């Protein structure tokens, strides 16, 4: 991947703190990641996603009903290694231009079965502000508006904040400042897949 897609992400983060980037990953690469995601799902590799962190982590179906499988770099597949290579180029570009001191990345596959959702939240934990930049790569081909499952990104604080709804279309990358933007996932009408992760700053 050349620097141009990375620069578009950097510019959007610098300008408004968020951005969407259709076609960030080529179709065949997206399909390979989607196949791996479905295979792991069929093999029982996912678990119910929780709320909180560490000792306070718990499953709360009133807040979120998705399932996740954390990525382990030691057991990364060739497709996952390519994705991590893209993420590393993006991390270096962000640090070069925005001086955020991003040190590493953590991420997981996420699957929303039909009807699943995730209520409004921020990605940065109150007691731990290491998560700095959120990245979401969508893996869903032929997603339509009436399939639901949009990412609703709130642009201001407060109950009456304006928002944008983003379709989870295959190959689209969404990135935003983890501690700034409240967001939610609207109920999906069919299985919804993504690769979701966070760049973390140095301790």
C-alpha positions as a Markdown table, in Angstrom:
| # | Residue | x | y | z |
|---|---|---|---|---|
| 1 | Unk | 0.0 | 0.0 | 0.0 |
| 2 | Unk | 1.4 | 3.4 | -0.9 |
| 3 | Unk | 1.2 | 6.4 | 1.4 |
| 4 | Unk | -1.8 | 8.1 | -0.3 |
| 5 | Unk | -4.5 | 6.1 | 1.5 |
| 6 | Unk | -2.7 | 6.6 | 4.8 |
| 7 | Unk | -2.4 | 10.3 | 4.1 |
| 8 | Unk | -6.1 | 10.6 | 3.6 |
| 9 | Unk | -6.7 | 9.0 | 7.0 |
| 10 | Unk | -4.2 | 11.3 | 8.6 |
| 11 | Unk | -5.7 | 14.4 | 7.0 |
| 12 | Unk | -9.2 | 13.5 | 8.1 |
| 13 | Unk | -8.1 | 12.8 | 11.7 |
| 14 | Unk | -6.3 | 16.2 | 11.8 |
| 15 | Unk | -9.2 | 18.1 | 10.3 |
| 16 | Unk | -12.2 | 16.7 | 12.1 |
| 17 | Unk | -11.1 | 13.7 | 14.1 |
| 18 | Unk | -12.9 | 11.1 | 12.0 |
| 19 | Unk | -13.2 | 9.8 | 8.4 |
| 20 | Unk | -14.6 | 7.1 | 6.2 |
| 21 | Unk | -12.5 | 5.6 | 3.4 |
| 22 | Unk | -14.2 | 3.3 | 0.9 |
| 23 | Unk | -12.0 | 0.9 | -0.9 |
| 24 | Unk | -9.2 | 1.1 | 1.6 |
| 25 | Unk | -8.6 | -2.6 | 1.2 |
| 26 | Unk | -8.9 | -4.4 | -2.2 |
| 27 | Unk | -11.9 | -6.7 | -2.7 |
| 28 | Unk | -10.0 | -10.0 | -2.8 |
| 29 | Unk | -8.2 | -9.2 | 0.4 |
| 30 | Unk | -11.5 | -8.3 | 2.1 |
| 31 | Unk | -13.0 | -11.6 | 0.9 |
| 32 | Unk | -10.1 | -13.6 | 2.3 |
| 33 | Unk | -10.5 | -11.9 | 5.7 |
| 34 | Unk | -14.3 | -12.4 | 5.6 |
| 35 | Unk | -13.8 | -16.1 | 4.9 |
| 36 | Unk | -11.5 | -16.4 | 7.9 |
| 37 | Unk | -14.0 | -14.6 | 10.0 |
| 38 | Unk | -16.9 | -16.9 | 9.0 |
| 39 | Unk | -14.7 | -20.0 | 9.4 |
| 40 | Unk | -13.8 | -19.1 | 13.0 |
| 41 | Unk | -17.4 | -18.3 | 13.7 |
| 42 | Unk | -18.5 | -21.7 | 12.4 |
| 43 | Unk | -15.7 | -23.4 | 14.5 |
| 44 | Unk | -16.9 | -21.7 | 17.7 |
| 45 | Unk | -13.9 | -19.3 | 17.9 |
| 46 | Unk | -16.0 | -16.3 | 19.0 |
| 47 | Unk | -17.4 | -15.4 | 22.4 |
| 48 | Unk | -20.0 | -12.9 | 23.6 |
| 49 | Unk | -18.5 | -9.4 | 23.8 |
| 50 | Unk | -18.3 | -7.9 | 27.3 |
| 51 | Unk | -18.6 | -4.4 | 28.8 |
| 52 | Unk | -15.7 | -2.9 | 30.8 |
| 53 | Unk | -12.2 | -4.2 | 31.2 |
| 54 | Unk | -10.2 | -6.5 | 33.4 |
| 55 | Unk | -11.9 | -7.5 | 36.6 |
| 56 | Unk | -15.0 | -5.5 | 35.8 |
| 57 | Unk | -15.6 | -7.0 | 32.4 |
| 58 | Unk | -19.0 | -8.5 | 32.1 |
| 59 | Unk | -21.6 | -9.5 | 29.5 |
| 60 | Unk | -24.5 | -7.1 | 29.4 |
| 61 | Unk | -27.1 | -7.9 | 26.6 |
| 62 | Unk | -28.8 | -4.5 | 27.3 |
| 63 | Unk | -25.7 | -2.8 | 26.0 |
| 64 | Unk | -24.2 | -5.0 | 23.4 |
| 65 | Unk | -25.0 | -8.4 | 21.7 |
| 66 | Unk | -22.1 | -8.8 | 19.3 |
| 67 | Unk | -19.5 | -11.6 | 19.4 |
| 68 | Unk | -15.7 | -11.1 | 19.1 |
| 69 | Unk | -12.5 | -13.1 | 18.5 |
| 70 | Unk | -9.3 | -11.3 | 19.5 |
| 71 | Unk | -6.4 | -11.4 | 17.0 |
| 72 | Unk | -3.2 | -13.0 | 18.2 |
| 73 | Unk | -0.1 | -11.8 | 16.2 |
| 74 | Unk | 1.7 | -15.1 | 17.0 |
| 75 | Unk | -0.9 | -17.1 | 15.1 |
| 76 | Unk | -1.7 | -14.5 | 12.4 |
| 77 | Unk | -2.7 | -15.9 | 8.9 |
| 78 | Unk | -1.1 | -14.4 | 5.7 |
| 79 | Unk | -4.3 | -12.3 | 5.2 |
| 80 | Unk | -4.1 | -11.0 | 8.8 |
| 81 | Unk | -0.3 | -10.3 | 8.4 |
| 82 | Unk | -1.1 | -8.2 | 5.3 |
| 83 | Unk | -3.7 | -6.3 | 7.3 |
| 84 | Unk | -1.3 | -5.7 | 10.1 |
| 85 | Unk | 1.2 | -4.4 | 7.6 |
| 86 | Unk | -1.3 | -1.8 | 6.4 |
| 87 | Unk | -2.0 | -0.9 | 10.0 |
| 88 | Unk | 1.7 | -0.4 | 10.7 |
| 89 | Unk | 2.1 | 1.9 | 7.7 |
| 90 | Unk | -0.9 | 3.9 | 8.9 |
| 91 | Unk | 0.5 | 4.0 | 12.5 |
| 92 | Unk | 3.8 | 5.4 | 11.3 |
| 93 | Unk | 2.0 | 8.0 | 9.1 |
| 94 | Unk | -0.2 | 9.2 | 12.0 |
| 95 | Unk | 2.8 | 9.5 | 14.4 |
| 96 | Unk | 4.9 | 11.3 | 11.8 |
| 97 | Unk | 2.2 | 14.0 | 11.1 |
| 98 | Unk | 0.1 | 14.1 | 14.3 |
| 99 | Unk | 2.7 | 13.3 | 17.0 |
| 100 | Unk | 0.3 | 11.0 | 18.9 |
| 101 | Unk | 2.9 | 8.6 | 20.1 |
| 102 | Unk | 1.0 | 5.5 | 19.0 |
| 103 | Unk | 2.9 | 2.5 | 20.2 |
| 104 | Unk | 0.9 | -0.6 | 19.3 |
| 105 | Unk | -2.4 | -2.1 | 18.2 |
| 106 | Unk | -5.0 | -4.5 | 19.5 |
| 107 | Unk | -7.9 | -5.8 | 17.5 |
| 108 | Unk | -10.5 | -8.5 | 17.0 |
| 109 | Unk | -13.0 | -9.9 | 14.5 |
| 110 | Unk | -16.5 | -8.8 | 15.4 |
| 111 | Unk | -19.7 | -10.5 | 14.3 |
| 112 | Unk | -23.2 | -9.1 | 14.8 |
| 113 | Unk | -25.8 | -11.9 | 14.3 |
| 114 | Unk | -29.1 | -10.6 | 12.9 |
| 115 | Unk | -30.8 | -8.3 | 15.4 |
| 116 | Unk | -27.5 | -7.5 | 17.3 |
| 117 | Unk | -26.5 | -4.0 | 18.3 |
| 118 | Unk | -24.1 | -2.0 | 20.5 |
| 119 | Unk | -25.5 | 1.0 | 22.4 |
| 120 | Unk | -23.9 | 4.4 | 22.5 |
| 121 | Unk | -20.4 | 4.4 | 24.0 |
| 122 | Unk | -16.9 | 5.6 | 23.7 |
| 123 | Unk | -14.0 | 3.2 | 23.0 |
| 124 | Unk | -11.6 | 4.8 | 25.5 |
| 125 | Unk | -11.9 | 3.4 | 29.1 |
| 126 | Unk | -12.4 | 5.9 | 31.9 |
| 127 | Unk | -9.6 | 4.4 | 34.0 |
| 128 | Unk | -7.3 | 3.7 | 31.0 |
| 129 | Unk | -6.8 | 6.2 | 28.2 |
| 130 | Unk | -4.3 | 4.2 | 26.1 |
| 131 | Unk | -6.8 | 3.7 | 23.3 |
| 132 | Unk | -6.2 | 6.7 | 21.0 |
| 133 | Unk | -7.4 | 5.9 | 17.5 |
| 134 | Unk | -10.2 | 3.5 | 16.5 |
| 135 | Unk | -10.0 | 1.6 | 13.2 |
| 136 | Unk | -12.9 | -0.5 | 11.8 |
| 137 | Unk | -12.6 | -2.4 | 8.5 |
| 138 | Unk | -15.9 | -3.8 | 7.2 |
| 139 | Unk | -16.1 | -7.2 | 5.6 |
| 140 | Unk | -19.7 | -7.3 | 4.3 |
| 141 | Unk | -20.3 | -7.5 | 0.5 |
| 142 | Unk | -23.5 | -6.2 | -1.1 |
| 143 | Unk | -24.6 | -4.5 | 2.1 |
| 144 | Unk | -27.8 | -2.5 | 1.5 |
| 145 | Unk | -29.4 | 0.4 | 3.5 |
| 146 | Unk | -32.3 | -1.8 | 4.6 |
| 147 | Unk | -29.9 | -4.4 | 6.0 |
| 148 | Unk | -29.4 | -1.9 | 8.9 |
| 149 | Unk | -26.3 | -2.3 | 11.1 |
| 150 | Unk | -25.0 | 1.2 | 10.4 |
| 151 | Unk | -22.3 | 2.7 | 12.6 |
| 152 | Unk | -23.9 | 5.9 | 14.1 |
| 153 | Unk | -21.1 | 8.4 | 14.9 |
| 154 | Unk | -22.2 | 11.3 | 17.1 |
| 155 | Unk | -20.3 | 14.5 | 16.1 |
| 156 | Unk | -20.9 | 16.4 | 19.3 |
| 157 | Unk | -21.5 | 15.7 | 22.9 |
| 158 | Unk | -25.0 | 15.8 | 24.3 |
| 159 | Unk | -28.3 | 14.0 | 23.7 |
| 160 | Unk | -29.2 | 16.1 | 20.7 |
| 161 | Unk | -25.9 | 15.7 | 18.9 |
| 162 | Unk | -25.9 | 15.6 | 15.1 |
| 163 | Unk | -24.6 | 12.3 | 13.7 |
| 164 | Unk | -23.6 | 10.4 | 10.6 |
| 165 | Unk | -24.7 | 6.9 | 9.7 |
| 166 | Unk | -22.1 | 4.7 | 8.0 |
| 167 | Unk | -22.9 | 1.6 | 6.1 |
| 168 | Unk | -20.6 | -1.4 | 6.9 |
| 169 | Unk | -19.7 | -2.0 | 3.3 |
| 170 | Unk | -16.8 | -4.3 | 2.4 |
| 171 | Unk | -13.4 | -2.6 | 2.1 |
| 172 | Unk | -14.5 | 0.6 | 3.9 |
| 173 | Unk | -12.3 | 1.8 | 6.7 |
| 174 | Unk | -13.6 | 4.0 | 9.4 |
| 175 | Unk | -11.2 | 5.8 | 11.8 |
| 176 | Unk | -11.8 | 8.3 | 14.6 |
| 177 | Unk | -10.4 | 9.6 | 17.9 |
| 178 | Unk | -11.3 | 6.9 | 20.5 |
| 179 | Unk | -11.8 | 9.2 | 23.4 |
| 180 | Unk | -13.8 | 11.9 | 21.6 |
| 181 | Unk | -16.6 | 10.3 | 19.6 |
| 182 | Unk | -19.6 | 8.6 | 21.1 |
| 183 | Unk | -21.0 | 6.0 | 18.6 |
| 184 | Unk | -23.3 | 3.0 | 18.4 |
| 185 | Unk | -24.1 | 0.1 | 16.1 |
| 186 | Unk | -27.7 | -0.1 | 15.0 |
| 187 | Unk | -29.4 | -3.4 | 14.9 |
| 188 | Unk | -28.3 | -5.5 | 11.9 |
| 189 | Unk | -30.8 | -7.4 | 9.6 |
| 190 | Unk | -28.2 | -9.9 | 8.6 |
| 191 | Unk | -24.8 | -11.1 | 9.8 |
| 192 | Unk | -22.4 | -8.2 | 10.0 |
| 193 | Unk | -18.6 | -8.6 | 10.1 |
| 194 | Unk | -15.8 | -6.3 | 10.8 |
| 195 | Unk | -12.2 | -6.1 | 11.9 |
| 196 | Unk | -12.2 | -3.6 | 14.8 |
| 197 | Unk | -9.1 | -2.3 | 16.7 |
| 198 | Unk | -7.3 | 0.5 | 18.4 |
| 199 | Unk | -4.0 | 2.1 | 18.2 |
| 200 | Unk | -2.7 | 2.7 | 21.8 |
| 201 | Unk | -0.3 | 5.3 | 22.9 |
| 202 | Unk | 2.8 | 4.7 | 25.0 |
| 203 | Unk | 2.4 | 4.3 | 28.8 |
